[in-house]
Amino acid sequence: MTRIAVSLLYAGALVVLIALPQLISVKYYLHLSILALIWLIVSQGQNLIQGYTGYVSIVGAGFMGIGAYSTTLMGMHLGLPVWLTILLAPPMTAVFALIVGYPSLRMKGHYFAIVTLAFNLVIFIVLLNFTELTQGEAGITGIPKPAGWLEALNFRDREVYYYFVLAVAVLTTGIAWAIVRSRVGQILMAIRQNEDLVGALGVAAWKYKLFAFVASAMFAGLGGALYAHYQSFINPEVFGVAQSLDAILAVIVGGSGTLAGPMIGAFIVIFLPEYLRFADSFRLIIYGLLLVLATIFMPRGIVGLAQDLGARIAGRR
């Protein structure tokens, strides 16, 4: 595909997303769309470490939890404005990512995945048992919504919050694009292809891996903050390993190592389980089976499949 064609596709997708609230007649689907956009932000971060760097991190939801609880506790206990706490959530998450990323990124392959999995479990256990601060399983209620700069911006309205999250999703996707197109992004992709060769060329690969890991954590922390202020309620259940796997699946199913992949994958992991509610007893089994089949028969995801089909059609012409 030419750059013009790709740009037109992205512009068309943006137009559809802007018009989506007007096309949806069932308000519940608007709720799911907001959640999908939040997962899009998280998945774009996951894609930086997983898709472009080649390291599978199973701690995305844990970083979401740090971001969600950071923005909530800073607002409730320190009295900071909501907008400020949302802006501070990614840097707070980055601090924890630096602490765990510096030693764990010395490892490779499955060892790194296991370390991040353990860290997600640690975050979950702390959120569950540190009841004096997090209220444990009961969770925290009454998290305030952002206040509008104008009277017309009522963030308690789902449609207004949808456009707010959409704007943040576009911004984070733009940041991901800028990273990928930069020299840093080229080195990240080189690490994915052959890390030993990158090291032999005198490049400190661990620094770039740490950058990708921290950047992915900041995306997740921002997603967690947006989730907390949208739902006005959080508890540890939302930030477990299962949700981290959803972020990984969003990248794989949509298309690992592509900017469009997380966009498609995020909507699939949010909407597909809802559409399978007709078989409630077997919903998760069917969902898991579909994802396994998609991973086996579409190793490059939906975006990769579309690229292959486009190449075949162009070849025939």
NUROFI-73980 format. One line per 10 residues: number of its first residue (from 1); their letters; for each residue x, y, z of C-alpha. Coordinates in steps of 0.02 Angstrom, whole numbers. Example, Ala and Ser with C-alpha at 12.3 -4.5 7.8 and 13.67 -1.06 7.14 Angstrom:
<rs>
1 = as = 615/-225/390 ~ 684/-53/357;
</rs>
This chain:
<rs>
1 = mtriavslly = 0/0/0 ~ 58/176/-39 ~ 73/306/98 ~ -73/401/23 ~ -184/246/31 ~ -134/213/212 ~ -166/394/259 ~ -338/386/177 ~ -379/227/275 ~ -330/308/440;
11 = agalvvlial = -430/464/396 ~ -581/356/353 ~ -565/261/517 ~ -558/425/612 ~ -713/490/523 ~ -807/330/570 ~ -752/346/752 ~ -806/528/757 ~ -977/484/686 ~ -997/326/791;
21 = pqlisvkyyl = -1101/401/935 ~ -1227/464/806 ~ -1237/293/725 ~ -1262/196/887 ~ -1442/178/943 ~ -1407/70/1097 ~ -1319/171/1232 ~ -1234/14/1301 ~ -1134/2/1139 ~ -1072/179/1169;
31 = hlsilaliwl = -1012/120/1340 ~ -919/-25/1257 ~ -845/94/1129 ~ -772/202/1268 ~ -696/47/1349 ~ -627/-6/1178 ~ -543/164/1155 ~ -465/150/1328 ~ -400/-23/1281 ~ -337/51/1117;
41 = ivsqgqnliq = -226/168/1219 ~ -163/24/1326 ~ -137/-88/1174 ~ -37/44/1081 ~ 82/45/1228 ~ 84/-145/1233 ~ 126/-144/1048 ~ 283/-41/1078 ~ 362/-173/1190 ~ 280/-326/1113;
51 = gytgyvsivg = 254/-289/929 ~ 403/-177/891 ~ 531/-235/1020 ~ 483/-419/1026 ~ 464/-436/1215 ~ 299/-502/1284 ~ 252/-405/1441 ~ 112/-476/1550 ~ 91/-326/1663 ~ -12/-204/1560;
61 = agfmgigays = -166/-215/1672 ~ -57/-199/1826 ~ 10/-33/1760 ~ -170/15/1723 ~ -207/-17/1906 ~ -62/93/1961 ~ -125/233/1850 ~ -305/213/1908 ~ -264/210/2094 ~ -135/349/2076;
71 = ttlmgmhlgl = -258/472/1998 ~ -394/422/2122 ~ -289/434/2280 ~ -202/595/2228 ~ -371/675/2199 ~ -455/610/2357 ~ -313/624/2483 ~ -210/768/2413 ~ -354/868/2343 ~ -273/890/2172;
81 = pvwltillap = -382/937/2022 ~ -441/793/1914 ~ -349/854/1759 ~ -186/864/1854 ~ -204/689/1927 ~ -238/619/1753 ~ -79/703/1689 ~ 21/639/1839 ~ -39/458/1823 ~ 80/411/1677;
91 = pmtavfaliv = 238/478/1764 ~ 187/388/1924 ~ 169/227/1825 ~ 337/258/1740 ~ 425/260/1910 ~ 361/84/1949 ~ 405/27/1772 ~ 584/88/1794 ~ 599/-6/1959 ~ 542/-171/1886;
101 = gypslrmkgh = 606/-146/1709 ~ 788/-111/1747 ~ 826/-284/1819 ~ 697/-386/1722 ~ 749/-325/1548 ~ 919/-405/1574 ~ 823/-566/1542 ~ 759/-624/1373 ~ 615/-722/1302 ~ 503/-820/1419;
111 = yfaivtlafn = 602/-767/1573 ~ 554/-586/1545 ~ 371/-634/1521 ~ 372/-733/1684 ~ 449/-587/1781 ~ 317/-466/1717 ~ 181/-593/1756 ~ 246/-603/1934 ~ 248/-414/1947 ~ 66/-405/1891;
121 = lvifivllnf = 22/-530/2027 ~ 116/-425/2156 ~ 21/-268/2103 ~ -145/-362/2114 ~ -106/-432/2287 ~ -53/-262/2353 ~ -210/-178/2286 ~ -315/-317/2361 ~ -236/-321/2534 ~ -181/-141/2567;
131 = teltqgeagi = -358/-102/2622 ~ -312/55/2721 ~ -269/140/2558 ~ -359/46/2419 ~ -514/-17/2512 ~ -470/-191/2450 ~ -601/-294/2360 ~ -739/-170/2404 ~ -652/-42/2295 ~ -661/148/2292;
141 = tgipkpagwl = -820/236/2241 ~ -863/417/2203 ~ -713/451/2091 ~ -749/622/2014 ~ -769/653/1828 ~ -662/785/1743 ~ -739/958/1747 ~ -771/1044/1581 ~ -686/1208/1539 ~ -851/1261/1461;
151 = ealnfrdrev = -1026/1232/1527 ~ -1065/1134/1369 ~ -933/1003/1413 ~ -1019/888/1535 ~ -903/741/1558 ~ -1039/647/1650 ~ -1121/628/1481 ~ -1057/471/1394 ~ -1050/551/1224 ~ -941/694/1287;
161 = yyyfvlavav = -826/571/1377 ~ -818/466/1218 ~ -750/612/1118 ~ -628/654/1259 ~ -559/476/1260 ~ -557/474/1069 ~ -450/632/1069 ~ -329/551/1193 ~ -325/391/1089 ~ -282/491/931;
171 = lttgiawaiv = -145/584/1027 ~ -67/425/1098 ~ -75/340/927 ~ 15/491/855 ~ 148/477/991 ~ 168/292/952 ~ 186/334/767 ~ 318/465/805 ~ 417/340/911 ~ 407/205/778;
181 = rsrvgqilma = 462/325/639 ~ 609/391/741 ~ 784/319/758 ~ 728/243/924 ~ 590/149/834 ~ 711/83/704 ~ 824/17/842 ~ 675/-64/931 ~ 631/-157/771 ~ 813/-207/749;
191 = irqnedlvga = 811/-278/926 ~ 657/-380/880 ~ 747/-450/727 ~ 918/-485/802 ~ 963/-417/973 ~ 1138/-493/973 ~ 1181/-402/812 ~ 1120/-237/885 ~ 1234/-264/1035 ~ 1380/-310/920;
201 = lgvaawkykl = 1359/-142/833 ~ 1392/-53/998 ~ 1212/-5/1037 ~ 1157/-25/1219 ~ 1001/-126/1178 ~ 942/-133/1359 ~ 920/57/1364 ~ 803/52/1214 ~ 709/-96/1285 ~ 688/-2/1448;
211 = fafvasamfa = 623/149/1352 ~ 493/41/1263 ~ 442/-41/1427 ~ 422/124/1519 ~ 330/202/1372 ~ 208/55/1368 ~ 182/75/1556 ~ 142/260/1536 ~ 13/221/1402 ~ -65/91/1519;
221 = glggalyahy = -61/212/1667 ~ -152/343/1563 ~ -281/213/1511 ~ -306/165/1692 ~ -333/347/1743 ~ -462/372/1606 ~ -549/210/1658 ~ -558/262/1841 ~ -637/432/1804 ~ -756/356/1679;
231 = qsfinpevfg = -822/217/1790 ~ -811/320/1952 ~ -770/153/2036 ~ -617/42/2039 ~ -569/-119/2126 ~ -422/-239/2098 ~ -525/-363/1996 ~ -507/-258/1837 ~ -317/-255/1845 ~ -275/-440/1853;
241 = vaqsldaila = -175/-554/1738 ~ -328/-594/1631 ~ -343/-412/1580 ~ -157/-406/1539 ~ -184/-554/1424 ~ -324/-457/1339 ~ -200/-319/1296 ~ -79/-449/1225 ~ -219/-529/1123 ~ -275/-361/1056;
251 = vivggsgtla = -102/-335/984 ~ -88/-513/915 ~ -261/-524/838 ~ -259/-348/767 ~ -83/-357/699 ~ 77/-355/799 ~ 201/-221/750 ~ 73/-112/660 ~ -13/47/717 ~ -182/-10/651;
261 = gpmigafivi = -173/-180/738 ~ -207/-119/916 ~ -353/-14/851 ~ -439/-165/777 ~ -388/-284/917 ~ -450/-169/1057 ~ -626/-165/985 ~ -624/-354/958 ~ -574/-399/1138 ~ -709/-282/1206;
271 = flpeylrfad = -853/-318/1086 ~ -829/-503/1045 ~ -866/-570/1221 ~ -1025/-464/1224 ~ -1086/-534/1058 ~ -1058/-710/1126 ~ -1178/-685/1271 ~ -1309/-786/1177 ~ -1209/-939/1233 ~ -1178/-880/1409;
281 = sfrliiygll = -1123/-1048/1479 ~ -994/-1072/1342 ~ -955/-889/1306 ~ -776/-888/1372 ~ -739/-1057/1292 ~ -797/-996/1121 ~ -705/-832/1145 ~ -543/-921/1190 ~ -562/-1044/1045 ~ -590/-904/919;
291 = lvlatifmpr = -435/-812/981 ~ -329/-971/973 ~ -387/-1005/795 ~ -355/-825/745 ~ -179/-835/818 ~ -142/-998/725 ~ -214/-954/556 ~ -178/-767/560 ~ -4/-755/638 ~ 14/-577/574;
301 = givglaqdlg = -159/-529/634 ~ -302/-451/539 ~ -191/-312/471 ~ -65/-439/406 ~ -204/-540/324 ~ -272/-383/240 ~ -97/-339/178 ~ -74/-513/105 ~ -243/-506/17 ~ -201/-333/-51;
311 = ariagrr = -34/-396/-116 ~ -117/-545/-202 ~ -247/-435/-285 ~ -113/-313/-343 ~ -8/-459/-408 ~ -153/-527/-511 ~ -184/-357/-586;
</rs>
